[in-house]
Amino acid sequence: MFRLNDLLLLIVVFSSMLVGIFSPRVGQYFQPYPLYCMMFLLFLSFLSLELSAIGKTLREQFSLTIWLTFFKLVAIPVLLFFVFKVTYPRFATAAFLLGSVSTGVVAPFIATLVRSNGSLVLLLVVVTSLLVPFTLPLLVKLFLGRTLDISLLAMMKVLSLIVFVPVLAVEGCRKWIPGVLAFLLRWRYPISLGLFAAINLGVFSKYGEYFRQQLEVFVSASLVAVAVGGILFILGILSAWRAEPMDRIASAISAANINNVLIIVFSSHFFGPLEATVAALYMIPFFLLIFPLRAYEHFTMKI
């Protein structure tokens, strides 16, 4: 059920987190590059998929796509907000922000590790990334009572850059230099591991001193991040309960493998260090979710 590659992924991810926290001088060299690493990860995810496949998925699963998009961007953040408002109000805002963000560009990579509808995951990355500049500020105003001084155009520009540049790059390479794509496809997994390490080093080196000084906050935020990840996974499964198993797994990936790096940046500008800390520590459940995904995949394939 679990593979050696899964263990290797976790070793790379968590060792790079620890290096970023305890050796921030190493990680500081990677701080300018997480955004570009995310773009390259999405580029790698598109290598084995044609744009026509995504268009076909949209046509054939239009209703499911609309429902999962609504559930991801509206229902989930509202549910998380009230759950944490009742159980752990100190972290209600952090959980709300994590629930309200778009599906992450790393989600398609996770989709390649299990048997899932990869086209649906990619489709939800694109759709939720285009809509979150509208839904996130509106939800923050409604539920947190805060009006954000944020440039909608700038936010859309960043998300469009992350999503559409990799798509166009793959199509251009497919047309003019297919040999390079074949090479990258063969080495996609080790390259992806290197990109994950670079992202973690860049992100965690910024918060290393804070983590070391605020150990209690670090532990509490880690537990909250893991709890949010578990809730998102369960809600993702439930939101597509009547769908095919591969679509349910795709829904879980789309719900739980989120663009937490965007929330790190967002929180650091408009909220406090607690929200940014929880968003950064969401890297823990982000990759640990491979285990429940594999377990659910194994369970559904046996039925």
C-alpha positions in Angstrom: 0.0 0.0 0.0 2.8 2.4 0.8 5.9 2.7 -1.4 9.5 3.5 -1.0 9.0 6.8 -3.0 6.5 7.9 -0.3 9.1 7.4 2.4 11.7 9.3 0.3 9.3 12.1 -0.2 8.6 12.5 3.5 12.4 12.3 4.3 13.1 15.1 1.8 10.2 17.3 2.9 10.7 17.1 6.7 14.5 17.2 6.6 14.3 20.4 4.5 11.9 21.9 7.0 14.2 21.2 9.9 17.2 22.6 8.0 15.2 25.7 7.3 14.3 26.1 10.9 17.6 25.3 12.6 20.0 26.5 9.8 18.2 29.5 8.4 21.5 30.8 6.7 21.2 27.8 4.4 17.6 28.5 3.6 17.9 32.2 3.1 19.4 31.6 -0.4 16.1 30.0 -1.4 13.7 32.6 0.0 13.2 34.5 -3.3 12.3 31.3 -5.2 9.2 29.4 -3.8 6.9 31.0 -6.3 9.1 29.9 -9.2 9.5 26.4 -7.8 5.7 26.2 -7.6 5.4 27.2 -11.2 7.9 24.6 -12.3 6.1 21.9 -10.2 2.9 22.7 -12.1 4.9 22.6 -15.4 6.0 19.0 -14.4 2.4 18.1 -13.6 1.2 19.1 -17.1 3.8 16.9 -18.8 1.7 13.8 -18.9 -1.6 15.6 -19.6 -3.0 17.2 -22.7 -5.1 20.4 -22.5 -7.7 18.5 -24.5 -8.0 16.1 -21.6 -8.8 18.9 -19.2 -11.4 20.4 -21.6 -12.9 16.9 -21.9 -13.1 16.6 -18.1 -14.8 20.0 -17.9 -17.4 19.0 -20.5 -18.1 15.6 -19.0 -18.0 16.6 -15.3 -19.2 20.2 -15.5 -21.7 19.8 -12.6 -19.2 18.0 -10.4 -16.6 20.7 -11.1 -19.1 23.5 -10.2 -20.1 21.7 -7.0 -16.5 20.9 -5.8 -15.5 24.5 -6.6 -18.3 25.9 -4.5 -17.6 23.4 -1.7 -13.9 24.2 -1.8 -14.1 28.0 -1.8 -17.3 28.7 0.2 -18.6 25.7 2.2 -15.3 24.5 3.6 -14.0 27.8 5.0 -17.4 28.5 6.7 -17.4 25.0 8.2 -13.8 25.3 9.5 -14.5 28.7 10.9 -17.4 27.6 13.1 -15.7 24.3 14.1 -12.6 26.2 15.4 -14.7 29.1 16.8 -16.3 26.5 19.1 -13.4 24.3 19.8 -10.2 26.4 19.6 -11.2 30.0 18.9 -7.6 31.3 19.0 -6.9 29.5 15.7 -10.3 30.1 14.1 -9.0 32.7 11.7 -6.0 30.6 10.7 -8.2 27.6 10.0 -10.6 29.8 8.1 -7.9 31.2 5.9 -6.5 27.8 5.1 -9.9 26.5 4.1 -10.7 29.5 1.9 -7.6 29.3 -0.4 -7.4 27.7 -3.8 -6.2 24.2 -4.6 -2.4 24.2 -4.6 -0.3 23.8 -7.7 1.4 20.8 -6.0 -1.9 18.9 -5.9 -1.5 17.5 -9.4 1.9 16.0 -8.4 0.1 14.3 -5.4 -2.5 13.1 -7.8 0.2 11.2 -9.8 1.2 9.2 -6.6 -2.3 7.6 -6.2 -5.0 6.4 -8.6 -7.1 9.5 -9.1 -8.6 11.7 -11.7 -5.6 13.9 -12.4 -7.4 15.9 -15.0 -10.1 16.9 -12.5 -7.4 17.9 -10.0 -5.7 20.1 -12.6 -9.1 21.6 -13.6 -9.8 22.5 -10.0 -6.4 24.1 -9.6 -7.2 26.4 -12.6 -10.8 27.2 -11.7 -10.2 27.8 -7.9 -7.1 29.9 -8.7 -9.1 32.2 -11.0 -12.0 32.6 -8.4 -10.1 32.9 -5.1 -9.2 36.6 -5.6 -13.0 37.3 -5.5 -14.1 34.8 -2.9 -11.3 35.2 -0.3 -11.7 39.0 0.3 -15.5 38.6 0.4 -15.4 35.8 2.9 -12.9 37.7 5.1 -15.2 40.7 5.1 -18.3 38.6 5.9 -16.9 36.3 8.6 -13.9 38.3 10.0 -15.4 41.7 9.6 -12.3 43.1 7.9 -12.0 45.0 4.6 -8.7 44.2 2.9 -6.7 46.8 1.2 -5.7 44.4 -1.5 -5.2 44.8 -5.3 -7.6 42.4 -7.0 -5.7 42.8 -10.2 -2.4 42.1 -8.6 -3.7 38.9 -6.9 -5.2 37.7 -10.1 -1.9 38.5 -11.9 0.1 36.4 -9.5 -2.2 33.4 -9.6 -2.6 33.6 -13.4 1.2 33.7 -13.6 1.5 30.6 -11.4 -1.1 28.6 -13.4 -1.0 29.7 -17.1 2.8 30.3 -17.7 3.5 26.6 -16.9 0.6 25.5 -19.2 1.8 27.6 -22.1 5.4 26.5 -21.5 4.5 22.8 -21.7 2.5 23.3 -24.9 5.4 25.3 -26.4 8.0 22.6 -25.4 5.6 19.9 -26.7 5.6 21.6 -30.1 9.2 22.6 -30.5 11.4 20.6 -28.1 9.6 17.3 -27.3 12.9 15.6 -26.4 13.3 17.9 -23.4 9.8 17.0 -22.2 10.6 13.3 -22.5 13.8 13.8 -20.4 11.9 15.8 -17.8 9.1 13.2 -17.7 11.7 10.4 -16.9 13.2 12.5 -14.1 10.1 14.2 -12.9 10.0 12.6 -9.4 13.6 13.5 -8.3 13.3 17.0 -9.8 10.0 17.4 -7.8 11.7 16.3 -4.6 14.4 19.0 -5.2 11.8 21.6 -5.7 9.9 20.6 -2.5 13.2 20.9 -0.6 13.8 24.4 -2.1 10.3 25.6 -1.2 10.6 24.4 2.4 14.1 25.9 2.8 12.8 29.2 1.5 9.7 29.3 3.6 10.9 27.8 6.9 14.1 29.8 7.0 12.0 33.0 7.3 10.3 31.6 10.4 13.1 29.6 12.0 13.9 32.1 14.8 10.2 32.6 15.6 9.7 28.8 15.8 12.7 28.4 18.1 11.6 31.2 20.4 7.9 30.3 20.5 8.0 26.5 21.0 4.6 26.4 22.6 3.1 28.2 19.6 5.0 26.0 17.2 3.6 22.8 18.8 0.0 24.2 19.0 0.1 25.5 15.4 1.5 22.2 14.2 -1.4 20.3 15.8 -3.9 22.8 14.4 -2.4 22.4 10.9 -2.7 18.6 11.1 -6.3 18.9 12.4 -7.2 21.2 9.5 -5.5 18.8 7.0 -7.5 15.9 8.4 -10.8 17.8 8.3 -10.1 18.9 4.7 -9.4 15.4 3.6 -12.6 14.0 5.1 -14.7 16.9 3.7 -13.1 16.3 0.3 -14.2 12.7 0.3 -17.7 13.5 1.6 -18.2 16.3 -1.0 -17.9 13.7 -3.8 -19.4 10.7 -2.0 -21.7 9.8 -4.9 -18.9 10.1 -7.5 -16.5 7.4 -8.7 -13.7 6.4 -6.4 -11.0 8.1 -8.5 -13.1 11.3 -8.5 -13.5 11.1 -4.7 -9.7 10.8 -4.3 -9.3 13.7 -6.7 -11.8 15.7 -4.6 -9.9 14.9 -1.4 -6.6 16.0 -3.0 -8.1 19.2 -4.3 -9.6 20.1 -0.9 -6.6 19.2 1.3 -3.6 20.0 -0.9 -4.0 23.7 -0.8 -2.1 26.8 -1.8 -0.8 27.4 1.7 2.1 29.5 0.4 -0.4 32.1 -0.7 -1.9 32.2 2.8 1.6 32.6 4.3 2.1 35.8 2.2 -1.5 36.9 2.7 -1.4 36.4 6.5 1.9 38.2 6.9 0.4 41.3 5.2 -3.1 41.4 6.7 -3.1 39.3 9.8 -0.6 38.3 12.5 2.3 35.8 12.9 0.0 33.1 14.3 -1.9 32.8 11.0 1.3 32.8 9.0 2.8 30.2 11.3 -0.1 27.8 10.9 -0.1 28.3 7.1 3.6 27.5 7.0 3.2 24.4 9.2 0.5 23.2 6.9 3.4 21.7 5.0 3.3 18.9 7.5 -0.2 17.5 6.7 0.2 18.6 3.1 2.6 15.7 2.6 1.4 13.4 5.3 -1.9 13.2 3.5 -0.3 10.7 1.1 -0.9 8.0 3.8 -4.7 8.4 4.2 -4.9 8.9 0.4 -3.1 5.6 -0.2 -5.2 3.9 2.5 -8.4 5.1 1.0 -7.2 4.2 -2.5 -6.5 0.6 -1.3 -9.9 0.4 0.5 -11.9 1.6 -2.5 -10.1 -0.6 -5.0 -10.9 -3.7 -2.8 -14.7 -2.9 -2.9 
